[in-house]
Amino acid sequence: MTRGQAVITILVMAACTLATRALPFALFGGGRRAPKVVLYLGRTLPYAIIGMLIVYCLRGARPLVWPRALPEAVGLAVTAVVYLMGKRALPAVLGGTAAYMIALRVIG
């Protein structure tokens, strides 16, 4: 890739990012109420995405092969406990990831 192609690629990515960030304000700005379907998706999609991520992350776990799935179980448990304690997603994800990585190194 030449320098010119890299610059064009970066400019296109920046324009796409700006467009996706500005589009909701252009459509629903000025005090206009969002359509009911958009409000519904805003309420339900975060939970659906988290569910998909859980399935994706645990797709290779083999719970019947000892101790193969133990790091995943530790990470999942720490994530759930930290989230239930504080109702904050970022500390739960960070804590669960750290616990998984430590368990993966210790348990193997």
trRosetta pair geometry for C-beta under 8 A, 3 or more apart (Angstrom, degrees):
i j d omega theta_ij theta_ji phi_ij phi_ji
1 5 4.7 -124 -167 89 85 128
1 6 5.5 103 136 -59 118 86
1 9 7.6 -16 -167 -12 140 144
2 5 4.8 98 54 8 76 101
2 6 7.0 -136 98 -5 42 87
3 6 5.6 -54 -150 35 33 113
3 7 6.4 33 153 -19 66 104
4 7 5.7 -53 -148 35 32 110
4 8 6.4 30 154 -16 65 106
5 8 5.7 -54 -146 39 32 110
5 9 6.2 36 153 -22 66 106
6 9 5.6 -53 -147 36 30 113
6 10 6.4 29 155 -18 64 105
7 10 5.8 -55 -149 37 31 110
7 11 6.3 30 153 -18 65 107
8 11 5.7 -55 -146 38 31 112
8 12 6.3 31 156 -19 66 105
9 12 5.9 -55 -147 36 29 109
9 13 6.4 26 155 -15 64 107
10 13 5.8 -56 -147 39 31 109
10 14 6.2 32 154 -20 65 107
11 14 5.7 -53 -145 37 30 112
11 15 6.3 31 155 -19 64 105
12 15 5.8 -54 -147 36 30 111
12 16 6.4 30 155 -18 64 106
13 16 5.8 -54 -146 38 31 110
13 17 6.3 32 155 -19 65 107
14 17 5.7 -54 -146 38 30 111
14 18 6.2 30 155 -18 65 107
15 18 5.8 -55 -145 39 30 111
15 19 6.2 32 155 -21 64 107
16 19 5.7 -54 -146 36 30 112
16 20 6.4 23 159 -14 65 106
17 20 6.1 -58 -148 38 29 104
17 21 6.4 23 155 -15 64 110
18 21 5.8 -62 -147 41 30 108
18 22 5.9 14 161 -10 69 116
19 22 6.1 -64 -136 44 26 101
19 23 5.9 42 163 -43 65 104
20 23 6.0 -33 -136 11 27 119
21 24 7.9 -67 177 26 29 96
22 25 5.6 -68 -162 45 51 110
22 26 5.8 49 146 -24 82 108
23 26 5.6 -58 -143 37 32 111
23 27 6.1 21 162 -13 68 110
24 27 5.9 -61 -141 43 30 105
24 28 5.7 -26 178 29 69 111
24 29 8.0 108 127 -43 57 84
25 28 7.0 -73 -119 60 20 72
25 29 4.4 41 -180 -58 64 121
26 29 6.3 -7 -87 8 14 118
28 32 5.5 -134 -154 82 52 99
28 33 7.6 -40 -153 146 100 11
28 34 4.9 -1 -125 -82 142 84
28 38 7.6 -155 -72 120 143 164
29 32 7.0 38 73 28 25 99
34 38 4.3 -101 166 85 116 131
34 39 5.5 142 94 -52 113 85
34 42 7.8 59 108 -16 157 139
35 38 4.9 94 61 6 78 102
35 39 7.2 -147 99 -3 41 88
36 39 5.6 -56 -148 39 37 112
36 40 6.1 41 153 -23 69 105
37 40 5.5 -50 -146 35 33 115
37 41 6.4 33 155 -17 64 105
38 41 5.8 -52 -146 38 31 110
38 42 6.3 36 152 -22 63 106
39 42 5.6 -53 -149 34 31 116
39 43 6.7 27 153 -16 63 105
40 43 5.9 -61 -155 36 31 107
40 44 6.2 -1 162 3 68 116
41 44 6.3 -70 -132 50 29 93
41 45 5.1 29 178 -29 72 118
42 45 6.8 -30 -104 26 16 108
43 46 7.9 -81 172 23 21 99
44 47 6.1 -67 -164 42 47 107
44 48 6.0 41 149 -19 80 113
45 48 5.4 -60 -141 41 38 112
45 49 5.9 38 161 -23 72 105
46 49 5.8 -55 -145 35 29 110
46 50 6.4 28 157 -18 64 106
47 50 5.8 -52 -146 36 32 111
47 51 6.4 34 153 -19 63 106
48 51 5.7 -54 -149 36 31 114
48 52 6.4 32 152 -18 64 105
49 52 5.7 -53 -149 37 33 111
49 53 6.4 34 152 -20 65 105
50 53 5.6 -53 -148 36 32 113
50 54 6.5 36 153 -22 64 102
51 54 5.7 -51 -150 32 32 112
51 55 6.6 29 154 -14 64 105
52 55 5.8 -56 -150 39 33 110
52 56 6.1 33 153 -20 67 109
53 56 5.5 -54 -143 39 32 113
53 57 6.0 28 159 -18 67 108
54 57 6.0 -57 -143 39 27 107
54 58 6.1 0 165 4 64 115
54 76 7.9 79 -144 -122 100 109
55 58 6.4 -73 -140 51 23 93
55 59 6.4 53 156 -65 62 89
56 59 5.9 -26 -152 -20 28 118
57 72 7.7 159 140 -139 93 106
58 61 4.6 -32 -165 3 74 128
58 72 6.0 114 -116 -174 84 136
58 76 7.4 33 -79 -73 124 133
61 68 7.7 149 -161 125 58 93
61 69 4.6 75 -173 -123 95 105
61 72 4.5 -95 -106 58 125 172
62 65 4.2 12 120 23 120 116
62 68 4.8 -3 66 104 103 140
62 69 5.6 -147 70 -51 46 105
63 69 4.4 -50 -96 35 48 170
63 73 7.7 96 -118 -61 93 115
64 69 8.0 56 8 0 31 133
65 68 4.1 15 98 17 103 135
65 69 6.8 111 60 -15 75 92
66 70 7.5 53 -150 -39 62 111
67 70 4.1 -18 178 -6 93 133
67 107 5.3 -112 121 -178 135 119
67 108 7.7 81 76 62 113 78
69 72 5.1 -55 -166 45 68 116
69 73 5.8 72 136 -27 85 102
70 73 5.5 -55 -144 37 34 113
70 74 6.3 36 157 -21 68 103
70 103 6.5 -140 124 172 86 122
70 107 5.2 -131 88 -176 126 165
71 74 5.6 -52 -145 35 33 111
71 75 6.3 31 157 -16 66 107
71 100 5.4 83 167 -156 92 67
71 103 3.9 161 -120 110 75 109
71 104 4.3 65 -135 -72 156 68
71 107 5.6 -162 -57 55 91 130
72 75 5.8 -56 -146 40 30 110
72 76 6.1 29 156 -18 66 109
72 100 6.8 34 -100 -129 36 109
73 76 5.8 -55 -143 39 29 111
73 77 6.1 28 158 -18 64 109
74 77 5.9 -58 -146 38 27 109
74 78 6.3 23 159 -15 64 108
74 99 5.3 -142 140 150 97 107
74 100 6.4 159 86 -92 92 51
74 103 4.1 145 61 -71 151 161
74 107 8.0 164 -8 -10 142 143
75 78 6.0 -56 -143 38 28 107
75 79 6.2 30 157 -20 63 108
75 96 4.7 80 -176 179 74 81
75 97 6.8 49 -146 -90 116 24
75 99 5.2 164 -100 89 56 95
75 100 3.0 20 -81 -70 131 102
75 103 6.6 -131 -42 34 83 135
76 79 5.7 -56 -148 36 28 113
76 80 6.4 26 156 -17 64 107
76 96 6.9 55 -87 -150 19 121
77 80 5.8 -57 -148 37 30 109
77 81 6.2 25 158 -16 66 109
77 99 7.9 -107 69 129 80 153
78 81 5.9 -56 -142 39 30 108
78 82 6.0 26 162 -15 67 109
78 95 5.3 -138 151 136 109 97
78 96 4.8 166 88 -100 95 60
78 98 7.9 -104 127 68 154 79
78 99 3.8 110 12 11 164 165
78 100 7.7 -141 42 -37 127 71
79 82 6.2 -59 -144 40 24 105
79 83 6.2 20 159 -16 62 112
79 92 5.0 75 -161 170 66 89
79 93 6.7 38 -129 -93 108 36
79 95 6.6 161 -91 84 50 90
79 96 2.9 16 -66 -77 94 143
79 99 7.7 -141 -37 43 70 128
80 83 5.9 -61 -147 40 26 108
80 84 6.1 21 159 -16 65 111
80 92 7.7 76 -63 -157 13 119
80 96 8.0 85 -8 -89 52 125
81 84 5.9 -58 -144 39 28 107
81 85 6.3 29 156 -23 64 108
82 85 5.8 -55 -148 33 30 113
82 86 6.7 -23 170 24 64 106
82 88 8.0 -66 147 66 89 84
82 91 5.6 -136 164 124 123 93
82 92 4.3 170 95 -107 105 65
82 95 4.3 121 -52 61 165 152
82 96 6.8 -135 30 -42 129 84
83 86 7.1 -91 -147 56 23 73
83 87 6.7 57 178 -103 64 27
83 88 7.1 -144 -126 59 58 44
83 89 6.8 26 -116 -102 107 45
83 91 8.0 165 -81 82 54 83
83 92 3.7 31 -63 -100 86 150
84 87 7.6 26 -141 -64 20 62
86 91 6.2 11 67 64 146 139
86 92 7.6 -161 59 -51 102 93
88 91 4.9 47 97 24 116 105
88 92 6.5 165 91 -15 62 94
89 92 5.7 -69 -152 41 31 113
89 93 6.1 26 159 -18 72 108
90 93 5.9 -55 -143 37 29 106
90 94 6.2 24 161 -13 65 110
91 94 5.7 -58 -140 44 31 109
91 95 5.8 31 161 -18 68 112
92 95 6.0 -56 -140 41 24 108
92 96 6.0 21 161 -15 62 112
93 96 5.9 -57 -142 41 26 109
93 97 6.1 26 159 -19 63 110
94 97 5.9 -56 -145 37 26 110
94 98 6.3 25 158 -17 63 108
95 98 5.8 -56 -145 38 29 109
95 99 6.2 27 157 -17 65 108
96 99 5.7 -54 -143 39 30 110
96 100 6.2 32 156 -21 64 106
97 100 5.7 -54 -147 35 30 112
97 101 6.3 27 156 -17 65 106
98 101 5.9 -56 -147 38 30 109
98 102 6.3 27 156 -16 65 108
99 102 5.8 -56 -145 40 30 109
99 103 6.0 28 157 -17 65 110
100 103 5.8 -58 -143 41 27 109
100 104 6.1 32 155 -25 64 108
101 104 5.6 -51 -145 33 29 115
101 105 6.6 24 156 -14 62 105
102 105 6.0 -60 -153 38 31 106
102 106 6.0 18 156 -11 68 113
103 106 5.8 -60 -135 45 30 104
103 107 5.3 2 175 6 71 118
104 107 6.8 -52 -114 52 17 91
104 108 7.3 75 177 -102 46 13
105 108 7.5 13 -177 -75 18 54
